[in-house]
Amino acid sequence: MAEAVKIDARTVMELRAATGAGMMDCKQALAESGGDLEKAKDWLRKRGQKIAETKSARSTNAGIIASYIHAGGQIGVLIDLRCETDFVARTEDFQQLARDLCMQIAATSPAAVEREQIDPALLEREREIARAQAPQDKPAQVIDKIVQGKLEAFFKERCLIDQQFVKDPKRTVRDLLTEASAKLGENVRIARFTRYQVGE
């Protein structure tokens, strides 16, 4: 019978500092992953995804409107970040998430929160450009796949939740929201945002 892996308190604290997860969750993650810190992080993220999925249907009638003005006063962002209770909305973790999202929006200028919110006229224009750029000597189904691939790249660039997180490109904004939902124990979502830039 295999001997159980010993998990020392220092490793648990390191995992907790890196993920913000609770002590018991960190211990369980390390036990499940044989003491491997990176595997434990992945285990927590997968668990967080499952928890977030169970919470996603719950209503989000609380939250905050957060603002950010970029250095030099040329770009400003307002975001409506929602959760289920005022208690969570007042936590430092929720407030920090709002700040991070504002900076993300200032840096990347997304067109919408989710794909479904992209203006159909803009989407059609992107589709036409992608079709025109595709090699015309290819079969129609190949061109369709090329167009779809370019549209996926467009979504990853212009849809906020599909974007890579500017502070950690290994994660997407969707990952950030999923992790926040798991950590805070509530459904967390971006209701809307507005980005202002001088001259636009």
GUTIGU-244733 format. One record per residue (C-alpha): x, z, y. Coordinates in steps of 0.25 Angstrom, whole numbers, padded with zeros to 4 digits, always signed. Each point is the difference from the previous one (the first is absolute). Last residue first. Layout:
BEGIN
XZY
...
//
This chain:
BEGIN
-0051-0116+0237
+0010+0002+0011
+0002+0015-0002
-0004+0003-0015
-0012+0008-0005
-0003+0003-0015
-0013+0005-0004
-0004+0006-0013
-0011+0002-0010
-0006+0009-0011
+0014+0003-0007
-0003+0008-0012
+0002+0014-0007
-0009+0005-0011
+0004+0015-0002
+0009+0008-0008
+0011+0001+0011
+0011-0004-0010
-0008-0010-0008
-0006-0007+0012
+0013+0000+0008
+0007-0007-0012
-0011-0010-0001
+0001-0003+0015
+0015-0001+0000
-0001-0009-0012
-0010-0009+0007
+0010-0001+0012
+0010-0006-0010
+0012+0007-0006
+0014-0005-0003
+0001-0004+0014
+0001+0015+0004
-0001+0003+0015
-0006-0014+0003
-0011+0002-0011
-0001-0014-0006
-0013-0006+0004
-0012-0001-0009
-0008+0011+0007
+0002-0006+0013
-0004-0014-0003
+0009-0011+0008
+0013+0000-0008
-0004+0002-0014
-0013-0008+0002
+0009-0012+0005
+0008+0001-0013
-0012+0000-0008
-0005-0012+0008
+0013-0007-0003
-0001+0002-0015
-0015-0005+0001
+0005-0013+0006
+0011-0002-0010
-0010+0003-0011
-0010-0010+0006
+0012-0010+0001
+0003+0001-0015
-0015-0002-0003
-0001-0012+0008
+0012-0007-0007
+0013-0001+0008
+0005-0012+0009
-0006+0007+0013
+0011+0011+0000
-0007+0012+0006
+0002+0001+0016
-0014-0006+0003
-0007+0009-0010
+0007+0012+0006
-0004-0004+0014
-0015-0003-0005
-0001+0014-0006
+0006+0007+0012
-0010-0007+0009
-0011+0004-0010
+0004+0015+0000
+0000+0000+0015
-0014-0006+0001
-0004+0010-0011
+0004+0012+0009
+0008+0010-0009
-0009+0012-0003
-0001-0003-0015
+0015+0000-0001
+0000+0015+0005
+0005+0007+0012
+0000-0012+0009
+0009-0009+0008
+0013+0008-0002
+0009+0001+0012
+0013+0005-0008
+0007+0010+0008
-0011+0006+0008
-0009+0000-0012
+0010+0007-0008
+0003+0010+0011
-0015+0003+0001
+0000+0002-0016
+0012+0010+0001
-0007+0008+0011
-0013+0000-0008
+0007+0005-0013
+0007+0011+0008
-0014+0005+0005
-0005+0000-0014
+0013+0008-0005
-0001+0009+0011
-0014+0004-0003
-0011-0001+0010
-0007-0011-0007
+0000+0007-0013
-0008+0012+0005
-0009-0010+0008
-0005-0005-0014
-0002-0013-0007
+0011-0009+0006
+0001-0011+0010
+0011-0006+0008
-0005-0007+0013
+0013-0006+0006
+0004-0003+0014
+0013-0008+0003
+0008-0003+0013
+0011-0010+0002
+0008-0002+0013
+0002+0014+0004
+0015+0000+0000
+0000+0007-0014
-0012-0003-0007
-0013+0008+0003
-0007+0006-0011
-0015+0005-0002
-0008+0008-0010
-0015+0000-0002
-0002+0011-0010
-0008+0002-0013
-0013+0004-0005
-0012-0008-0006
+0007-0005-0012
-0010-0002-0011
+0005+0001-0015
+0001-0014-0007
+0015+0000+0001
+0002+0014-0007
+0001-0004-0014
+0009-0011+0003
+0009+0009+0009
+0002+0010-0013
+0004-0012-0008
+0010-0005+0010
+0006+0014+0002
+0002+0000-0015
+0008-0013+0001
+0008+0005+0012
+0003+0013-0007
+0005-0007-0012
+0008-0009+0008
+0007+0012+0007
+0002+0006-0013
+0007-0012-0005
+0009+0000+0012
+0003+0015-0003
+0003-0001-0015
-0003+0014-0006
-0005-0006-0012
-0011-0008+0007
-0012+0008-0004
+0007+0014+0002
+0004-0005+0014
-0014-0005+0004
-0005+0014-0005
+0009+0008+0008
-0003-0009+0012
-0015+0001-0002
+0002+0015-0001
+0008+0001+0013
-0010-0008+0008
+0004-0015+0004
+0007-0002+0014
+0007-0012-0007
+0015+0002+0003
+0000+0015+0004
-0008+0003-0013
+0010-0008-0008
+0011+0007+0006
-0007+0014-0002
-0003-0003-0015
+0015-0005-0002
+0005+0014+0006
-0010+0008-0008
+0006-0005-0013
-0008-0008-0011
+0005+0002-0014
-0004-0011-0009
-0007+0004-0012
+0008-0001-0013
-0004-0012-0009
-0006+0004-0014
//
